[in-house]
């Protein structure tokens, strides 16, 4: 799992690109949609920051929609609200993989909501268990597995 992604942003690499969104919010809906992430979205919008917030609830097993991929591509910053059910969600991990594939074109800001950062860094606890299951499920499919 990449842990130093927030330092990879290069403003000059995206200078000439017209972004539709300043911020893309990546979160697990059942954990934070109507609480922390909902409040964050409202605050960002109140400050005039163009923010993508997926309002649709996804069913288990659904794949990332093309509209979400496009929103990720069209965002300057990705805020990852990493909560207890973020890493067990293959959808959230697919979203994360799509964000990370953008490399230097996006600033990634992780926010740990009721999860210790060390669980992600060291892949321990429930976060580590979920990542191990994800790796086992997708094996050598590098599009789906972050190292």
Secondary structure, DSSP 8 states (H G I E B T S, - for coil): ----GGG---GGGGTT---SEEEEEEE-HHHHTTTHHHHHHHHHHHTT--EE---S---TT----HHHHHHHHTEEEEEEEE-TTTTT-HHHHHHHHHHHTTGGGSEEEEEESSS-HHHHHTT-HHHHHHHHHHHHHHTT-TTT---
